[in-house]
Amino acid sequence: MSQFCIYVKLQPFVSQFLTHSLGNPITFPAQSVENSTIHHFIDRLPDGKLPDTASDDLTAIRIPDSKTKPAETYNYLSPRGKDAIIECCEMLFNRDMWTELGDMSALGCKTMTAIYAWCEKHGISIEYADTIRQRYYRMRDSYKKKGIDLMKKNRNRKPD
């Protein structure tokens, strides 16, 4: 993996989640969707542009090595390319949150207790627990409005 990074502005809890799981700077696994997205949009630094630099509100993401686009030369990500990476990071967060929290009614504890424990497990500050609870409920409710019950654990089978 190269030592070159791109810097994006993620939601603080998404940044904490990714940094806890994938290191600092964030290093996505080889062959991941996120690395493919970076590879697709990474380009040479345009003339007159300065390279991105780190700051407190930005999250560092390591540029993956590539024979076709070496990070020493290809290390610029346009604003729209950064938006694509941010979307990938948000989707990864949402998938993990939904997979692990799933049907919280089956956990046997209060919703906030489960969310606090999930945050703690993933290195997310407890101050974001209510934000994560709201995100979880919004995801669940948006599917429910379309008639899709994500909480259903088994299929309806016709009797023999």
C-alpha positions as CSV (number, residue, x, y, z in Angstrom):
1,M,0.0,0.0,0.0
2,S,1.3,3.4,-0.9
3,Q,2.0,6.2,1.6
4,F,0.0,8.7,-0.5
5,C,-3.4,9.7,0.9
6,I,-6.5,11.5,-0.1
7,Y,-8.5,13.5,2.5
8,V,-12.2,13.6,2.7
9,K,-14.8,15.1,5.1
10,L,-16.8,12.3,6.6
11,Q,-19.4,12.4,9.3
12,P,-17.4,12.2,12.6
13,F,-19.0,8.9,13.6
14,V,-18.3,7.3,10.2
15,S,-14.7,8.5,10.4
16,Q,-14.4,7.0,13.9
17,F,-15.9,3.7,12.7
18,L,-13.6,3.4,9.7
19,T,-10.4,4.5,11.6
20,H,-11.2,2.0,14.4
21,S,-11.8,-0.8,11.9
22,L,-9.3,0.0,9.1
23,G,-6.5,2.1,10.7
24,N,-5.3,5.6,10.3
25,P,-4.9,6.4,7.5
26,I,-7.8,4.2,6.5
27,T,-6.6,1.3,4.4
28,F,-9.4,-0.5,2.6
29,P,-8.8,-4.2,1.8
30,A,-7.4,-5.1,-1.5
31,Q,-10.2,-5.8,-4.1
32,S,-12.7,-3.8,-2.1
33,V,-15.4,-1.6,-3.7
34,E,-13.9,1.4,-2.0
35,N,-10.4,0.8,-3.6
36,S,-12.1,0.2,-7.0
37,T,-13.9,3.5,-6.7
38,I,-10.6,5.3,-5.7
39,H,-8.8,3.7,-8.6
40,H,-11.6,4.7,-11.0
41,F,-11.6,8.3,-10.1
42,I,-8.0,9.0,-9.1
43,D,-6.0,11.1,-11.6
44,R,-2.9,13.2,-12.0
45,L,-2.7,16.4,-10.1
46,P,-3.9,19.2,-12.5
47,D,-1.5,22.0,-13.3
48,G,-1.8,24.8,-10.9
49,K,-3.4,22.6,-8.2
50,L,-1.8,22.0,-4.9
51,P,-2.0,18.5,-3.3
52,D,-4.4,18.0,-0.5
53,T,-3.1,18.3,3.0
54,A,-4.3,16.9,6.3
55,S,-6.5,18.8,8.7
56,D,-8.5,18.0,11.8
57,D,-11.8,17.8,10.1
58,L,-10.6,15.6,7.2
59,T,-10.1,11.8,7.2
60,A,-7.1,10.4,5.5
61,I,-7.6,7.5,3.1
62,R,-4.6,5.6,1.7
63,I,-4.4,5.5,-2.1
64,P,-4.1,1.8,-3.1
65,D,-1.1,0.6,-5.2
66,S,-1.7,0.1,-8.8
67,K,0.4,-0.8,-11.8
68,T,-1.8,1.2,-14.1
69,K,-2.1,4.2,-11.8
70,P,0.9,4.5,-9.4
71,A,0.1,6.6,-6.4
72,E,3.3,8.7,-6.9
73,T,1.7,10.1,-10.1
74,Y,-2.0,9.5,-9.7
75,N,-2.9,11.1,-6.4
76,Y,-5.6,13.7,-7.1
77,L,-9.2,13.1,-6.5
78,S,-11.7,15.7,-7.9
79,P,-14.5,17.0,-5.6
80,R,-17.0,14.7,-7.3
81,G,-14.6,11.8,-7.0
82,K,-14.4,12.5,-3.2
83,D,-18.2,12.5,-3.1
84,A,-18.1,9.0,-4.6
85,I,-15.7,7.9,-1.9
86,I,-17.8,9.5,0.8
87,E,-20.8,7.6,-0.5
88,C,-18.9,4.3,-0.4
89,C,-17.8,5.0,3.2
90,E,-21.4,5.9,4.3
91,M,-22.7,2.7,2.6
92,L,-20.1,0.6,4.4
93,F,-21.1,2.1,7.7
94,N,-24.8,1.6,7.1
95,R,-24.3,-2.0,6.0
96,D,-22.3,-2.9,9.1
97,M,-24.8,-1.0,11.4
98,W,-27.8,-2.8,9.9
99,T,-26.1,-6.2,9.9
100,E,-25.0,-6.0,13.5
101,L,-28.0,-4.2,15.0
102,G,-30.6,-5.8,12.7
103,D,-33.7,-6.7,14.6
104,M,-33.0,-5.0,17.9
105,S,-36.3,-6.3,19.3
106,A,-34.6,-9.8,19.4
107,L,-31.6,-8.6,21.5
108,G,-33.5,-8.6,24.8
109,C,-32.2,-5.1,25.9
110,K,-33.3,-1.5,25.3
111,T,-32.6,0.0,21.9
112,M,-30.2,2.6,23.3
113,T,-28.3,0.0,25.4
114,A,-27.7,-2.0,22.2
115,I,-26.6,1.2,20.3
116,Y,-24.3,2.3,23.1
117,A,-22.7,-1.2,23.0
118,W,-22.4,-1.2,19.2
119,C,-20.7,2.3,19.3
120,E,-18.3,1.2,22.0
121,K,-17.4,-2.0,20.0
122,H,-16.7,0.1,16.9
123,G,-14.7,3.0,18.5
124,I,-17.5,5.5,18.1
125,S,-18.0,8.2,20.7
126,I,-21.2,7.7,22.7
127,E,-22.1,11.3,21.9
128,Y,-23.2,10.1,18.5
129,A,-25.5,7.3,19.8
130,D,-28.7,9.2,19.3
131,T,-27.6,10.2,15.8
132,I,-27.0,6.5,15.0
133,R,-30.3,5.5,16.5
134,Q,-32.1,8.0,14.3
135,R,-30.2,6.8,11.2
136,Y,-31.1,3.2,12.1
137,Y,-34.8,4.0,12.4
138,R,-34.9,6.1,9.2
139,M,-33.4,3.2,7.3
140,R,-35.9,0.8,8.7
141,D,-38.9,3.1,8.2
142,S,-38.0,4.1,4.6
143,Y,-38.2,0.4,3.6
144,K,-41.3,-0.2,5.7
145,K,-43.1,2.6,3.8
146,K,-42.5,0.6,0.6
147,G,-43.8,-2.6,2.0
148,I,-40.4,-4.2,2.7
149,D,-40.1,-5.7,6.2
150,L,-36.3,-5.9,6.9
151,M,-37.1,-7.3,10.3
152,K,-38.6,-10.5,9.0
153,K,-36.4,-13.4,9.9
154,N,-38.0,-16.3,8.0
155,R,-39.9,-16.9,4.8
156,N,-43.6,-17.6,4.5
157,R,-43.9,-21.2,3.2
158,K,-46.9,-22.8,1.8
159,P,-48.1,-25.8,3.8
160,D,-47.5,-29.1,2.0
